[in-house]
Amino acid sequence: METLLPLFLIIPFVGFLVSLIFPKEKESAIFYSMAIPAGLQAIFAIGFTAYWAINYSEPLNIKEITIYSSEHSKFFIDLFFDEVTATYLIMSSLLTFMIAKFSRGYMHKDSGYKRYFNTMILYFFGVQVIIFSGNFETLFIGWEFLGLSSFLLIAYYRERYLPVRNGFKVFSMYRLADLGILMAMWLMHHLFHENITFYQLRDVNLIAEHLEGHHLMGIVICFFIILAASVKSAQFPFSSWLPRAMEGPTPSSSIFYGSIAVHIGVYLLLRTYPFWSSILVVKIGVIILGIVSSAIASAIAKVQFSIKAQIAYSSIAQIGLMLIEIALGFETIALIHLAGNAFYVLINF
């Protein structure tokens, strides 16, 4: 089954390339270049996950392409599939398909119709790269695609001052998240002396062996992971960018900052949980972060006049609760909570 994993990246990427071909006047063709890949991805995801759960249920891992190799370092594309991937895959595919259907009418006759759908399918591709990433290098590639498409959609109404300003603000905040990923990646190389994969991180004995005598380095790595997750999921003290990100078209706001993209920080913590689950001070820190973010965001949401701002702060509060669930070891509950919140937010938009 591992050989089928690249198809989940090929489908949206082909859709993106096809969407570039059609002229802006061909609205139906542009729409189908996004809707068909998203729909196929959803069907394929449900079938693949069902077959995997019945016949395998063990994580799948495959190393695809070696980008750079020397006697000291090796950088490669690695794909990974487990219950976390399955949840995000089905959720993101179904939500993207639904938003594509809604956007067809909402964006009809808009001068940037083609640009909107091109960016949306690029975003969809970036999300798929992230959720199938088997190491930090692969995750960072999707992380950047997501950041770029986010900026382009926030600043979609580029003839206006406010969307462009807010787009640049969010883009600059995302650079902090990039720093967190890059530093965590670099320190992981120093700690393990190899390009460690998420599959290997599931080995408790391997982690304990390398953290022995390097406890402080483990805490520093966790700090950068939490920094990246906090910025990406708009947790305290980085919550202010999320309402500003609502300047883009309503469909993109719902799928980006209500349903999928804002939950990528939760994905990062779930994916790296085996690494930091044995470090008590980190778990306590994540719980405190979740409590503070949830409490502050809930209070702010009650005094917002804009429905978009209310939903944004409500999502921040719910994500704070998810962080608490993860830190307490309730990973399955966090996944259920995440999927439920994503669909609930989409319905409210």
N, C-alpha and C positions, 0 to 999 in steps of 0.2 A: 504493500500500500504506500510505502514511502515514495515510490516513483510517481505517484499521482499528486503529491504535494505541490510541485511547481505549477501545475495547472491552475491552482487557485491564484497564482500571481499572473500567469499568462493571460487569463480571461479578461481581467480589468485592464491590463496593459494594452492588449489588442483593441479593446473598446476605446481606449484613449487615442490610439493611433488612427483608428477609423474615424473618430469624431473630428479629427483635424482635417480630414479630406473634404468634407462637405462644406459648401459655401453657406454663409450665414442666412441666406434666404430659405434653405431647406430645413425648416424647423422640425418636421417629422423625422427626417433622417438623423438629425443631430440628437433628438430625443431618444430614438431607438438605439443609437450607438452607446447610450448610457443605460437605458432600461433593460435591454437584452442581456448585456453582461451581468448586471446586478441580479436580474431574474434567474439567469443560468447559475450564477454563483450561489444563490439561495437554495435552488433545487439540488445542486451538486453538494452543497454543504450539508443539507439535511440527510441526503442519502448516504454520503460518505461517513458522517458522524454516527448514523444508526448502524451501519455495517461495522464500523470500528468498535463501537460500544459492545456489540453482540459478539464479535469474533476476536477482538484484540484486547481492548481496554487498557493496554500498556502504551506509554508514550511512543510516538514515532519520531525518529531523528534521521536527517540525511544531510551530508555535506555536499553542496552543489559545485561551487566554483572557488578555486584558490586564487585570490586577487594578488597576493604578494607572499613570497616565501624566501626566507634566508636562514642562515644557521641559527639565528637567535629568535626569530619571530615568524609567525605565519598568520596571515589574514585571509579569511575565507567566508563565503556565504553559507550559512547553515539554516536549515528549515526544521521546525519543531512543531509537533502536534500533540496536544493533550486536552484535558477537560477545559482548561482556561481558554485555549485556542478555539475549541469547538463552540464555547459560549459566545465569545466575541465574533466569531465567524458568522454564525447563524444570525445573531443580533444585527451586526453591521450590514449584512447582505439584505436582510428583510427591510431594515429601516431605509437603506439607500434606495432600494426599489420603490418603496412607498413614496419617498420624497421625490424621486424622479417622476413618478406619475403625477404628483401634485404640482411639481414645478412646470410641467408641460403647459398647463393652463395659466398658472400664476405668472410665468415669465413670457407669455405669448405676446408677440409684437414688440418685446423689449429690444432696444438697439444692441444690447450686449448678450443676447440669447445664446449665441454660439460660445462666447467667452465664458459664460456662466456654466454651461454644460461641460465644456472642456476642463474647466477648473474642478468641477464636481467629480468627474471621472478620475482626474489626477489625484484628488483627495482619497477617493475610494481605493485606488491602487496603493497609495501610501499607507492606509490603514491595514490593508492585507499584508503588506511587507512587515509591518510592526507585529501583527498578531501571529505571524508564522515565523518570526525571527527566532533562531536557535542560539544566537550569541549577541553580544552588545554591538558588534560591527554591523550585522544585518539590521538590527533594530534601529541603529542610528541612520541608516539609509532611508528607511520608512519615516523616521522621526523628522527628517529634513523635508521630505515630500509633503508631509502633513503640515509642517510649519509654513512652507511656501504657499500651499493652496489656501491655508487659513488667512494669510496676509492678503492674498488676491481677492478672496471673497469678502473680507471685512471692508477692504477699500474698493469694492466692486463699483460703487457710485463715485468714480474717481474725479468727476467734475465738481464734486462738493468737497469742502474743506474738512468737515468733521470726520467722515468715514476714512479719509486718507490719514488724518492725524491719529485716529484711533488704531488704524491698521499698523502704523509704524510703532505705536506704543506697545501693541500686542507682540509685534515682531521682535521688538527689543527685549520684552519679557521672556520670550521664547529662547532668546540667546542664553539666558541664565539656565534654562532647562538643558540646552545643548552643552553648556559648561559642565553641568552635573553628570550627564551621560559620558562625556569625554574623559572627565577626571576619574569616574568610576571604572571606565574601560581601561584606562592607563594603569590605575592602581591594581586592578584585577590581574593584569599581565605581570606586575611586579610580585604580587602575592602568590600566584599559581605558576609563574614562569612558563605560561602557555596561553593560547587563546582559549579560555575556558568557555564551555557551552552551557546552556541552561539545563541540558540533559545531565551533564556531569555535576551540576550544582545540586541535583537531587540526592547525591551520595553524601550522607551525613558524616560518614567517617572521613571522606576526602576533605570536607570543609573543616572538621575538627582538627585534622592533622596539620592543615596549613594555617589555621588561626592560632594554633598553639605557639606561643611566643611572639605572635603578631596581632595581639588583641586590639591594640590601638589602631593599627592599620585597618582592621576590619570595621571598627567604629567609624573611621574617616570615610571608608568606602560607602558605608551605609548612609552617612550624612549626605554625600553627593547623590546617592540614589533617591533619598527622601527629598532633597532639594529639587531634583528634576521632576519627581512625581508631584510635589507641592505646586510648582509653577505651572505644570501642564494641566493639573486639575484645579487650579485657582484656589488652593488652600491658603490659610493665613500664613504669612502676611501678604500674599500675592493675589488676593481675591478681587482687587479693584479692576483688573483688566477684563474680567468676564462680561460684565454689563456693557463695557465699551465695545466688545466684540460683536454686539448685536446690531451694529450699524449696517451689516450686509443685508441681502434679501432675506425675508422671513424663512423660506425653506432651508436655506443654508445655515441660518442661525439655529434652527431646530435640530438639524442633524449634526452640526459641528459642536455647538456650545450648550446643547441641552441633552443630546442623546449619545453621541459616540466619542468625539474628540476629547471632551472634558473628562471622560472616564479612562483615558489612556494612562493617566498617572496611577489609577487603581490597578490597571493591567501590569504596570512596571513593578509595583509592590507585590502583586500576586506572583509574578514570574520570578522575582528574586527572594521571595519569602523563605525558601530553604536556607539561604545564606544568612539572613539576619534573624531567623526565628530563635536561634540559641543565644543571642546577645540580649540580655535582659534590659540593659539601659536603652537600647534602640527600640525595643518593643514598648517600653514605657513612654519614650519620646513620641512614637507614632500615636499612641493612645491619647496623650496630652494634645498633640497637634489636631487629632480628630475632634476631641471635645471642644477645644477653643474655636476651631473653624466652624463647627456646627452651631455652637452657641452664638457666635458673633453674626454669622450669616443668617440665622433664623431671626435674630433681632432686627437686622437691617432689612430683611425681606418684608417685614410687617409694615414698614413705613415707605415703601416704594409705590409710586403712582403708576409707573409703566409696568404692564404685564410682562414684558420681556425681562425687565430688571428683577421682578418678583420671581420669575422662573429661574433666572440665572442664580440668584442667591439661594433659592430653594435647592437647586442642584448642588451648590457648594455645601449646603448643610447635609444633604443626603450622602455626599461623597465623604464628608467627615465621619459619618456613622460607619461607612464602609471601611474606612481606615481602622477604626476601632475593632470592627469584626475581624479584619485580617490579622491585626496584632494579637488578638485573643485566640487566634487559631481556627476561627470559623470561616474557612475559605469558601466552602460550598454555600453557606448563607450569604457571604459577600457577593458571590456570583449571581445568586438568585435576586438579591437586592439590586444589584447593578442592572440586570436585564429588565427587572420590573420598573425601575426608575427611568431607564432609557425610553421604554415604550410609553410610560405615563407622561413624560415630558413631551414626547412627540404628539400625543393626543391633545394635550393642553395647548400646544402651539396652533 
